[in-house]
Amino acid sequence: MYPKAYIEFLIHFHGDRDYFECHEVLEEYWKEIDPNNKQSIWVGLILLAVSNYHHRRENYLGAKKTIAKSIAILKNEKNKLLPLGIDTDKLMYDLLLRQKAIALGKPYDSYTIPIIDPMLIASCQAGCIDRGFIWGSVSDMNNIEVVHRHSIRDRSSVIEERLEALKRNTRFIQQHIKKGNE
């Protein structure tokens, strides 16, 4: 009934509070089914997770920008929230409160998306058990791997790809310079 990536998103959002992983899981799905639509419901949910990630790290500017974008998208896509098992009015109310808290520089606290479908909750809870997470747990602020995930992740493959692209571009330019000199 619900996309697997969406359930994974919810499991991480409410289980280990790994908002970076929420972003990764749902971004991949979004790019598969609704690529280039930056106003997609999926982008709104991704930005909600990213806002929590920034807020938890006390990056209030990043949290402020991403929650504003999330609210705008989710407000425009409101009719798609209920089919995702979400209490639309409660979510919008909660997000406006979070936006105010961020603007005031209040510390992060874990947020629970108001899911109203008991079957979806049960599915997510089972997914949490499978992964050793506790559904609805609060964020472990001492878990450096989750709190600062973007800055400590292995980026060696990305760096390698960029170096290879740079080498290709350099060879291409050198070949064209050589042809121009002949």
C-alpha positions as CSV (number, residue, x, y, z in Angstrom):
1,M,0.0,0.0,0.0
2,Y,2.8,2.5,0.9
3,P,6.1,2.7,-0.9
4,K,8.8,0.7,0.7
5,A,11.1,3.8,0.7
6,Y,8.5,5.8,2.6
7,I,8.2,3.1,5.3
8,E,12.1,3.1,5.5
9,F,12.0,6.9,5.9
10,L,9.5,6.6,8.7
11,I,11.4,3.8,10.4
12,H,14.6,6.0,10.5
13,F,12.7,9.2,11.3
14,H,11.0,7.7,14.4
15,G,13.4,4.9,15.2
16,D,17.1,5.8,15.2
17,R,16.4,9.5,14.3
18,D,19.0,9.2,11.4
19,Y,17.7,12.1,9.4
20,F,20.6,11.9,7.0
21,E,19.5,8.3,6.1
22,C,15.9,9.5,5.8
23,H,17.1,12.0,3.2
24,E,19.1,9.3,1.3
25,V,16.3,6.7,1.3
26,L,13.5,9.1,0.2
27,E,15.7,11.1,-2.3
28,E,16.5,7.9,-4.2
29,Y,12.8,7.0,-4.4
30,W,11.8,10.6,-5.4
31,K,14.4,10.6,-8.2
32,E,12.9,7.3,-9.5
33,I,9.2,8.3,-9.5
34,D,9.1,12.1,-9.7
35,P,12.5,13.3,-10.9
36,N,13.2,17.1,-11.2
37,N,9.9,18.0,-9.4
38,K,11.3,20.1,-6.6
39,Q,7.7,20.7,-5.4
40,S,7.0,16.9,-4.9
41,I,5.5,15.7,-1.6
42,W,8.7,13.6,-1.3
43,V,10.9,16.7,-1.4
44,G,8.7,18.2,1.3
45,L,9.3,15.2,3.6
46,I,13.0,15.1,2.7
47,L,13.3,18.7,3.7
48,L,11.5,18.0,7.0
49,A,14.2,15.4,7.8
50,V,17.0,17.8,6.7
51,S,15.6,20.5,8.9
52,N,15.6,18.2,11.9
53,Y,19.2,17.2,11.0
54,H,20.3,20.9,11.0
55,H,18.3,21.8,14.1
56,R,19.8,19.0,16.1
57,R,23.3,20.2,15.1
58,E,22.4,23.7,16.1
59,N,22.6,24.9,12.5
60,Y,19.6,27.3,13.0
61,L,20.1,29.0,9.6
62,G,20.0,25.7,7.8
63,A,17.1,24.4,9.9
64,K,15.1,27.7,9.3
65,K,15.6,27.6,5.5
66,T,14.7,23.9,5.1
67,I,11.7,23.9,7.4
68,A,10.3,26.9,5.5
69,K,10.7,25.1,2.2
70,S,9.2,21.9,3.7
71,I,6.2,23.8,5.0
72,A,5.6,25.5,1.6
73,I,5.8,22.2,-0.3
74,L,3.7,20.2,2.2
75,K,1.1,23.0,2.3
76,N,0.8,23.0,-1.5
77,E,0.7,19.2,-1.6
78,K,-1.6,18.9,1.4
79,N,-4.0,16.6,-0.4
80,K,-1.2,14.0,-0.8
81,L,-0.5,13.7,3.0
82,L,-3.7,11.9,4.0
83,P,-3.1,9.1,1.5
84,L,0.3,8.7,3.2
85,G,-1.4,8.1,6.5
86,I,-0.6,11.5,7.9
87,D,-2.9,13.8,9.9
88,T,-2.5,16.8,7.6
89,D,-3.8,19.5,10.0
90,K,-1.7,18.2,12.9
91,L,1.4,18.0,10.8
92,M,1.0,21.6,9.5
93,Y,0.3,22.9,13.0
94,D,3.3,21.1,14.4
95,L,5.6,22.3,11.7
96,L,4.6,25.9,12.2
97,L,5.4,25.5,15.9
98,R,8.8,23.9,15.1
99,Q,9.5,26.8,12.7
100,K,8.9,29.3,15.5
101,A,11.1,27.3,17.9
102,I,13.9,27.3,15.4
103,A,13.5,31.0,14.7
104,L,13.8,31.6,18.5
105,G,16.9,29.4,18.7
106,K,15.2,26.8,20.9
107,P,17.1,23.5,21.3
108,Y,16.2,20.5,19.1
109,D,13.7,17.9,20.4
110,S,12.7,14.8,18.6
111,Y,9.5,15.1,16.5
112,T,7.0,12.4,15.7
113,I,5.1,12.7,12.4
114,P,1.4,12.4,13.2
115,I,0.6,9.1,11.5
116,I,-3.1,8.1,11.7
117,D,-3.0,4.7,9.9
118,P,-2.6,2.0,12.6
119,M,-1.4,-0.5,9.9
120,L,1.3,1.9,8.8
121,I,2.4,2.4,12.4
122,A,2.5,-1.4,13.0
123,S,4.6,-1.9,9.8
124,C,7.0,0.8,10.9
125,Q,7.2,-0.6,14.4
126,A,8.0,-4.1,13.1
127,G,10.7,-2.5,10.9
128,C,12.2,-0.8,13.9
129,I,12.3,-4.2,15.8
130,D,14.0,-5.8,12.9
131,R,16.7,-3.1,13.0
132,G,17.1,-2.9,16.7
133,F,15.5,0.5,16.9
134,I,12.8,1.7,19.4
135,W,9.9,3.3,17.7
136,G,9.3,6.8,19.0
137,S,12.7,7.0,20.8
138,V,14.3,10.4,21.3
139,S,17.4,11.4,19.5
140,D,20.7,10.2,21.1
141,M,22.6,13.5,21.0
142,N,25.8,11.6,21.9
143,N,25.6,9.4,18.9
144,I,28.2,11.1,16.7
145,E,27.6,8.8,13.8
146,V,24.0,9.9,13.5
147,V,24.2,13.5,14.7
148,H,27.2,14.4,12.4
149,R,26.6,11.8,9.7
150,H,27.3,14.1,6.7
151,S,30.7,15.2,7.9
152,I,32.0,11.7,8.9
153,R,30.7,9.6,6.1
154,D,33.0,7.9,3.7
155,R,33.2,10.1,0.6
156,S,36.1,8.3,-1.0
157,S,34.0,7.1,-4.0
158,V,32.6,10.6,-4.6
159,I,36.1,12.1,-4.5
160,E,37.4,9.4,-6.8
161,E,34.6,10.1,-9.3
162,R,35.4,13.8,-9.2
163,L,39.1,13.2,-9.8
164,E,38.4,10.9,-12.8
165,A,36.1,13.6,-14.3
166,L,38.8,16.2,-13.8
167,K,41.4,14.0,-15.5
168,R,39.0,13.4,-18.4
169,N,38.3,17.2,-18.7
170,T,42.1,17.9,-18.6
171,R,42.8,15.4,-21.3
172,F,40.0,16.8,-23.5
173,I,41.3,20.4,-23.1
174,Q,44.9,19.3,-23.8
175,Q,43.8,17.5,-27.0
176,H,42.0,20.6,-28.2
177,I,44.9,22.9,-27.4
178,K,47.2,20.5,-29.2
179,K,44.9,20.4,-32.3
180,G,44.8,24.2,-32.2
181,N,48.6,24.5,-32.3
182,E,48.9,22.1,-35.3
